[in-house]
Amino acid sequence: MNQLRLIKLLAATLAAQREPPVMLPKETVLDEKGIWDVLAGKRHWHDAERHALLRSPAARHQLYFLADVARAERYVHWKQAGIDSALRYQAAASGSIEPVTIDSNPHFILTLFPLDERGETWHLHLKLSEQARKCTATGIHLIDDQGDVWMAGQPDADGELSNDWQRGQSPLELLRERRLRLQPS
């Protein structure tokens, strides 16, 4: 079973979980400042906190809520810095399978490299401008307007992030139907 399916199975299992009838020990309750520090990358989860996240839907809800707040704050920071998050693909008339560069946004360039002559296997490479690089300390997600994640992670020191395309449908086919945008992690 691939990793994405395992994560979805774990998420479904945890979503159906009920709060245990006995109260968790006080030391397993998540501290809000601690969650902020983890979300900011200042520290990692302690064992007791991991245990609380696995056992308590309330603790996970608190984490999800604060993660959404942190993401919204980073998005506002992007907007204040004048960073547009949309990428648009203009389909070319050529029917050949060649690398495709989407550079409709001054802050991001996405290049799709075909790894075979039929266009079934692709590699995605994202390059951020220097200004955008300053606003991505906690990582980014490249998502389409359907909410599907194309890429996720922390750009390297040069503002680059890349990964192999993991879906059956060609990214070019999807780009004709969907728009992409970046959002902070």
C-alpha positions in Angstrom: 0.0 0.0 0.0 1.5 3.4 -0.9 2.2 6.1 1.7 -0.7 8.4 0.6 -3.2 5.6 1.0 -1.8 4.8 4.5 -2.1 8.5 5.5 -5.7 8.6 4.3 -6.5 5.4 6.2 -4.9 6.8 9.3 -6.8 10.1 8.9 -10.1 8.3 8.5 -9.4 6.2 11.6 -8.5 9.2 13.7 -11.4 11.2 12.4 -13.8 8.5 13.7 -12.1 8.3 17.1 -14.0 9.5 20.2 -12.5 11.2 23.2 -11.4 8.6 25.8 -13.9 8.4 28.7 -11.1 9.0 31.3 -9.3 12.4 31.3 -5.8 12.4 29.9 -3.0 13.2 32.4 -2.5 16.9 32.7 1.0 16.7 31.2 -0.4 15.4 27.9 -2.6 18.4 27.3 -1.1 20.5 24.5 0.3 23.9 25.4 -0.7 26.5 22.9 2.7 28.2 22.9 4.3 24.8 22.3 2.1 24.2 19.3 3.1 27.6 17.9 6.7 26.8 18.4 6.3 23.5 16.5 4.4 25.2 13.7 7.1 27.8 13.4 9.8 25.1 13.2 11.4 26.2 16.4 11.2 22.8 18.0 9.8 19.2 17.4 7.0 17.4 19.2 7.8 15.8 22.6 6.8 12.2 23.1 3.9 13.2 25.5 2.6 15.6 22.9 2.7 13.0 20.1 0.8 10.6 22.5 -1.8 13.3 23.2 -2.3 13.9 19.4 -2.8 10.2 18.8 -5.2 9.7 21.7 -7.2 12.9 21.8 -9.4 14.3 19.0 -9.6 17.5 21.1 -5.8 17.9 20.9 -5.8 17.3 17.1 -8.7 19.8 16.7 -6.6 22.4 18.7 -3.6 21.7 16.4 -5.7 21.9 13.2 -7.2 25.2 14.4 -3.9 26.8 15.2 -2.3 25.5 12.0 -5.1 27.1 10.0 -4.6 30.4 11.9 -0.8 30.2 11.2 -1.4 29.5 7.5 -3.8 32.5 7.3 -1.3 34.7 9.0 1.4 33.6 6.5 -1.0 34.2 3.6 -1.7 37.7 4.8 2.0 38.3 5.1 2.3 37.1 1.4 -0.4 39.5 0.4 1.2 42.4 2.3 4.5 41.7 0.5 2.6 41.9 -2.8 3.0 38.2 -3.7 0.4 36.9 -6.0 -0.2 33.2 -5.5 -1.9 32.2 -8.8 -0.2 30.4 -11.7 -1.9 30.2 -15.1 -1.1 27.8 -17.9 -1.4 28.9 -21.5 -1.8 25.8 -23.6 0.7 25.6 -26.6 -0.4 24.5 -30.0 2.3 21.9 -30.3 1.3 18.3 -29.8 4.8 17.1 -28.9 5.8 16.3 -25.4 8.3 18.9 -24.3 9.1 20.6 -21.0 6.5 23.2 -20.1 7.2 26.3 -18.2 4.5 28.3 -16.5 5.8 31.8 -15.7 2.6 33.8 -15.5 3.4 34.9 -12.0 6.5 37.1 -11.3 7.1 35.3 -8.0 6.9 31.6 -9.1 8.0 29.6 -12.1 6.7 26.0 -12.5 8.4 23.8 -15.0 7.1 20.3 -15.9 9.6 18.0 -17.4 8.4 14.9 -19.3 10.4 11.8 -18.3 9.2 9.7 -21.2 8.2 10.3 -24.9 4.5 9.5 -24.3 4.1 12.2 -21.6 3.0 9.7 -18.9 5.8 10.4 -16.4 6.6 13.9 -15.3 8.9 15.8 -12.9 7.7 19.1 -11.4 10.2 21.9 -10.5 9.1 25.1 -8.8 11.4 28.1 -8.5 10.5 31.0 -6.2 11.6 34.6 -6.6 13.9 36.1 -3.9 11.0 38.1 -2.4 8.7 34.9 -2.3 11.6 32.9 -0.8 11.6 35.2 2.2 8.0 34.4 3.0 8.2 30.6 2.8 10.2 29.8 6.0 7.6 27.1 7.0 7.1 25.6 3.6 4.5 25.8 0.8 1.8 23.8 -1.0 1.1 24.1 -4.7 -2.6 23.2 -5.0 -5.1 23.4 -7.8 -8.6 24.9 -7.6 -10.0 21.5 -6.7 -7.9 21.4 -3.6 -5.5 18.7 -4.9 -1.9 19.1 -3.7 0.6 19.0 -6.6 3.7 19.7 -4.5 4.4 20.3 -0.8 7.5 21.0 1.2 10.2 23.4 2.2 12.1 25.1 -0.7 15.9 24.8 -0.6 18.2 27.8 -0.1 17.9 28.7 -3.8 14.1 28.8 -3.5 13.6 25.5 -5.4 11.3 22.6 -4.8 10.8 19.6 -7.0 9.1 16.2 -7.1 7.9 13.5 -9.4 4.2 13.6 -10.6 2.4 10.8 -8.7 -1.0 10.7 -10.5 -2.2 8.7 -13.6 -3.6 11.7 -15.4 -1.1 14.0 -17.2 -0.5 17.3 -15.4 -0.9 19.0 -18.8 -4.5 17.7 -19.1 -5.3 18.9 -15.6 -3.8 22.3 -16.3 -6.2 22.8 -19.1 -9.1 22.4 -16.7 -7.7 23.8 -13.4 -5.7 26.7 -12.0 -2.8 26.4 -9.6 -2.0 28.5 -6.6 0.6 28.5 -3.9 -0.2 28.7 -0.2 1.9 28.6 2.9 2.2 25.4 4.9 
